[in-house]
Amino acid sequence: MSSQDLIVVGAGPAGLMAALEAARAGARPLILEKTPRAGTKILASGGTRCNLTTTLGSRDAARLFGRSGERFLRGPFQALSPQALRDAFSEWGVPTQVAPLEKVFPVSGRARDVRDALLKVTLAAGVEIQYDTPLLSIAQGEGTDAPWVLRTPNNDRLESKAVILAAGGKSYPLTGTTGDGYGWLKSLGLPLIEPRPSLVPLRSNAGWVRELAGVSLQDCELFLHPSDGSPMVSRRRPMLFTHRGLSGPGPMDLSGRISAMGDNLRVDLRADLLPEIDRDTLRDELLSLGSIPGRPSTARLLKGKLPKRLIAPIFAACGVPIDLPAATLSKSQRHGLIEALKRLPLPVQGTLGYDQAEVTAGGLDLPALDSRTMQVHNRKGLFVCGELLDLDGPIGGLNFQAAFATGLMAGRAAARSITGN
Ligand SMILES: Cc1cc2nc3c(=O)[nH]c(=O)nc-3n(C[C@H](O)[C@H](O)[C@H](O)COP(=O)(O)OP(=O)(O)OC[C@H]3O[C@@H](n4cnc5c(N)ncnc54)[C@H](O)[C@@H]3O)c2cc1C
């Protein structure tokens, strides 16, 4: 059995940042990485452009992780703010630029630059990475001060005073993340919030939805009324119709709530297709359209406001004939059309699952660890960071931000626990 001061499990953004910070604080970390490469998800991220963080300030960014996530991330996001992360990458030779929806990308537009810079600085700090080395199990020896014992293939055993678990979730399993970390948490008797796919496109069996594949709305507000009685959630973000259902930031941001419904799936999802225009304005526009000579059709209301292909399904949804002259529109038809525009029901049967999910929601229950150190309570020397925690944010660089910030906290605290500084 060989002995180490600090072992980091997983060379994703959380693990690399943790190891880098630990090395800078005087530790000699060894990273065990299951696959032959580091930062695979960074390479795949943001359409290979890597949306590495957000333009939001620390507080606003933390708020997007729900109430418990916000409380937990307040400290980490102060220690490593989105701006500080941008500054760090800039110093490492990867300047960043701002894109719509508060996103931040490398100026080069290449995710590889982000991964390479992080890897280079981590290795330069003295971190060692052992590739193709999956952790199989972890246990603590007898006594609270006993080292952690880690088992890797060929019955190899490693001992370490401190361990940082940064093995990610179980989304995009082809990249190497197959949910191994959840098994370790369970075997250690730690509380686990059931993992579920998040930031994943939604599945719809409705013919009209699939026929709209390729149609996108840049401004659309979605309303989800969960069937489990939890409060309604809404998200105003772009939406895209696909041949399998709905995608884009709006539907994907709500997908975690939908996959949480599990088998009791009765999704009440509605879209405000014109969030900039209120009901009264639409009503006035319809009335004035009705008084224009030449009997224009009701559909003219939507000219230039919505993609052409979307217009027929909207009329079908409210039962108003698409060629009905606006002058003959009854009060109830007017009401029906306005409701179809402001709350169009979107039939959804679930999500596309882990294979297409950008993140895994659920994970180690946050009260189980100290957000100042990422150390698990009453488990001296055991730290957890990144997506393995019960943290998931919306699209927009928030998940990398959380991985980097929690990794930094874990690395610093783990080094302190070893060096005593
Ligand atoms: C297609 C795609 C696009 C994305 N785009 C964005 C984006 O633009 N912006 C954003 O903020 N987020 C994005 N995400 C989410 C983001 O990639 C994750 O939130 C982030 O990578 C989590 O970091 P992590 O270090 O916790 O885990 P991971 O990045 O998943 O890293 C975990 C590492 O642990 C390794 N590992 C797993 N099991 C073991 C084991 N048994 N032993 C040893 N090593 C193990 C894995 O191989 C992996 O290298 C995207 C995700 C996907 C899939």
Ligand as a Chemical Component Dictionary entry (heavy atoms), coordinates in Angstrom:
data_LIG
# 
_chem_comp.id                   LIG 
_chem_comp.type                 NON-POLYMER 
_chem_comp.pdbx_formal_charge   0 
_chem_comp.three_letter_code    LIG 
# 
loop_
_chem_comp_atom.comp_id 
_chem_comp_atom.atom_id 
_chem_comp_atom.alt_atom_id 
_chem_comp_atom.type_symbol 
_chem_comp_atom.charge 
_chem_comp_atom.model_Cartn_x 
_chem_comp_atom.model_Cartn_y 
_chem_comp_atom.model_Cartn_z 
_chem_comp_atom.pdbx_ordinal 
LIG C1  C1  C 0 -22.328 18.577 -23.151 1  
LIG C2  C2  C 0 -22.135 19.409 -21.908 2  
LIG C3  C3  C 0 -22.019 20.779 -22.026 3  
LIG C4  C4  C 0 -21.871 21.563 -20.871 4  
LIG N1  N1  N 0 -21.693 22.905 -21.014 5  
LIG C5  C5  C 0 -21.537 23.678 -19.915 6  
LIG C6  C6  C 0 -21.255 25.063 -20.037 7  
LIG O1  O1  O 0 -21.083 25.596 -21.147 8  
LIG N2  N2  N 0 -21.150 25.802 -18.893 9  
LIG C7  C7  C 0 -21.277 25.227 -17.637 10 
LIG O2  O2  O 0 -21.162 25.939 -16.624 11 
LIG N3  N3  N 0 -21.479 23.899 -17.498 12 
LIG C8  C8  C 0 -21.593 23.119 -18.598 13 
LIG N4  N4  N 0 -21.785 21.763 -18.447 14 
LIG C9  C9  C 0 -21.816 21.212 -17.081 15 
LIG C10 C10 C 0 -20.376 21.055 -16.556 16 
LIG O3  O3  O 0 -19.621 20.326 -17.509 17 
LIG C11 C11 C 0 -20.359 20.328 -15.208 18 
LIG O4  O4  O 0 -21.219 20.990 -14.310 19 
LIG C12 C12 C 0 -18.950 20.295 -14.639 20 
LIG O5  O5  O 0 -18.073 19.652 -15.543 21 
LIG C13 C13 C 0 -18.889 19.586 -13.296 22 
LIG O6  O6  O 0 -17.568 19.542 -12.883 23 
LIG P1  P1  P 0 -16.993 18.390 -11.932 24 
LIG O7  O7  O 0 -15.527 18.602 -11.891 25 
LIG O8  O8  O 0 -17.750 18.372 -10.667 26 
LIG O9  O9  O 0 -17.334 17.035 -12.678 27 
LIG P2  P2  P 0 -16.854 16.492 -14.095 28 
LIG O10 O10 O 0 -16.516 17.573 -15.023 29 
LIG O11 O11 O 0 -17.920 15.540 -14.509 30 
LIG O12 O12 O 0 -15.513 15.722 -13.775 31 
LIG C14 C14 C 0 -15.490 14.532 -13.025 32 
LIG C15 C15 C 0 -14.242 13.748 -13.368 33 
LIG O13 O13 O 0 -14.183 12.611 -12.502 34 
LIG C16 C16 C 0 -13.808 11.497 -13.269 35 
LIG N5  N5  N 0 -14.293 10.272 -12.600 36 
LIG C17 C17 C 0 -15.543 9.782  -12.556 37 
LIG N6  N6  N 0 -15.583 8.642  -11.854 38 
LIG C18 C18 C 0 -14.327 8.400  -11.432 39 
LIG C19 C19 C 0 -13.713 7.351  -10.692 40 
LIG N7  N7  N 0 -14.398 6.282  -10.261 41 
LIG N8  N8  N 0 -12.379 7.430  -10.429 42 
LIG C20 C20 C 0 -11.645 8.483  -10.885 43 
LIG N9  N9  N 0 -12.156 9.472  -11.638 44 
LIG C21 C21 C 0 -13.500 9.449  -11.892 45 
LIG C22 C22 C 0 -14.449 11.723 -14.616 46 
LIG O14 O14 O 0 -13.822 10.955 -15.636 47 
LIG C23 C23 C 0 -14.218 13.224 -14.785 48 
LIG O15 O15 O 0 -12.975 13.491 -15.377 49 
LIG C24 C24 C 0 -21.900 20.956 -19.576 50 
LIG C25 C25 C 0 -22.008 19.577 -19.484 51 
LIG C26 C26 C 0 -22.127 18.799 -20.617 52 
LIG C27 C27 C 0 -22.239 17.309 -20.484 53 
# 
loop_
_chem_comp_bond.comp_id 
_chem_comp_bond.atom_id_1 
_chem_comp_bond.atom_id_2 
_chem_comp_bond.value_order 
_chem_comp_bond.pdbx_ordinal 
LIG C1  C2  SING 1  
LIG C2  C3  SING 2  
LIG C2  C26 DOUB 3  
LIG C3  C4  DOUB 4  
LIG C4  N1  SING 5  
LIG C4  C24 SING 6  
LIG N1  C5  DOUB 7  
LIG C5  C6  SING 8  
LIG C5  C8  SING 9  
LIG C6  O1  DOUB 10 
LIG C6  N2  SING 11 
LIG N2  C7  SING 12 
LIG C7  O2  DOUB 13 
LIG C7  N3  SING 14 
LIG N3  C8  DOUB 15 
LIG C8  N4  SING 16 
LIG N4  C9  SING 17 
LIG N4  C24 SING 18 
LIG C9  C10 SING 19 
LIG C10 O3  SING 20 
LIG C10 C11 SING 21 
LIG C11 O4  SING 22 
LIG C11 C12 SING 23 
LIG C12 O5  SING 24 
LIG C12 C13 SING 25 
LIG C13 O6  SING 26 
LIG O6  P1  SING 27 
LIG P1  O7  DOUB 28 
LIG P1  O8  SING 29 
LIG P1  O9  SING 30 
LIG O9  P2  SING 31 
LIG P2  O10 DOUB 32 
LIG P2  O11 SING 33 
LIG P2  O12 SING 34 
LIG O12 C14 SING 35 
LIG C14 C15 SING 36 
LIG C15 O13 SING 37 
LIG C15 C23 SING 38 
LIG O13 C16 SING 39 
LIG C16 N5  SING 40 
LIG C16 C22 SING 41 
LIG N5  C17 SING 42 
LIG N5  C21 SING 43 
LIG C17 N6  DOUB 44 
LIG N6  C18 SING 45 
LIG C18 C19 SING 46 
LIG C18 C21 DOUB 47 
LIG C19 N7  SING 48 
LIG C19 N8  DOUB 49 
LIG N8  C20 SING 50 
LIG C20 N9  DOUB 51 
LIG N9  C21 SING 52 
LIG C22 O14 SING 53 
LIG C22 C23 SING 54 
LIG C23 O15 SING 55 
LIG C24 C25 DOUB 56 
LIG C25 C26 SING 57 
LIG C26 C27 SING 58 
# 
